[in-house]
Amino acid sequence: MILIIRRPATPEQMLQMSEAFGDALIKLAVDVERGILAGGGELHADCEATLLEDNSQQQDIWGADWYPLDRQVGFESLINIRPRQGNPSLEVQDPALRLQIESIIRRLLEVS
């Protein structure tokens, strides 16, 4: 199930987003301009499409993964290949952008 998370996720939302991969990981698309994310499902592109339907702009959306057990963020996704935006690889290259993505993910998904 893909959910748009605008406020810190509830335990129920975390379970719903974990359906595809269990506790291993949650695939995400993060809108760095709006400070929200879509999570769940099997593909980053599905999360991206959910944000686009919610009026996010393509250039503001980046793919990432949340590893709940380790509380780690991964920055690799096919949707991140954007030579026009200076990111020619799967992994987000810009350290400032990575920090912004990670900050949004931790604020919305890191359960205390």
Residue pairs with C-beta under 8 A, 6 or more apart in sequence:
1 16
1 17
1 19
1 40
1 41
2 17
2 38
2 39
2 40
2 41
2 46
2 47
2 50
3 9
3 13
3 16
3 17
3 38
3 39
3 40
4 36
4 37
4 38
4 50
4 51
4 54
5 13
5 36
5 37
5 38
5 39
5 108
5 109
6 36
6 108
7 108
8 107
8 108
8 109
9 17
9 39
9 108
9 109
9 111
11 111
14 26
14 68
14 109
14 111
16 40
17 26
17 39
17 40
18 26
18 40
18 68
19 40
20 27
20 40
20 41
20 42
21 27
21 42
23 68
23 69
24 67
24 69
25 65
25 66
25 67
25 68
25 74
26 39
26 40
26 65
26 66
26 68
26 109
27 39
27 40
27 41
27 42
27 43
27 44
27 46
27 47
27 63
27 65
27 77
28 37
28 38
28 39
28 44
28 47
28 63
28 64
28 65
28 66
28 105
29 37
29 38
29 39
29 44
29 47
29 48
29 50
29 51
29 61
29 62
29 63
29 64
29 79
30 36
30 37
30 61
30 62
30 63
30 64
30 101
30 104
30 105
31 37
31 51
31 56
31 57
31 60
31 61
32 60
32 61
32 62
32 97
32 100
32 101
32 104
33 56
33 57
33 60
34 56
34 60
35 104
35 107
36 51
36 56
36 104
36 108
37 47
37 51
37 104
37 105
37 108
37 109
38 47
38 48
38 50
38 51
38 54
39 47
39 66
39 109
40 47
41 47
44 63
44 64
44 77
44 78
44 79
45 78
45 79
47 63
48 61
48 63
48 79
51 61
52 58
52 61
59 82
59 85
61 79
62 75
62 77
62 79
62 80
62 92
62 97
62 101
63 75
63 76
63 77
63 78
63 79
63 80
64 73
64 74
64 75
64 77
64 92
64 101
64 102
64 105
65 73
65 74
65 76
65 77
66 72
66 73
66 74
66 105
66 109
67 73
67 74
68 109
68 111
71 110
73 101
73 102
73 105
73 106
75 91
75 92
75 98
75 101
76 90
76 91
77 90
78 90
80 87
80 89
80 90
80 91
80 92
81 87
81 88
81 89
81 90
82 88
86 93
86 94
87 93
87 94
92 98
92 101
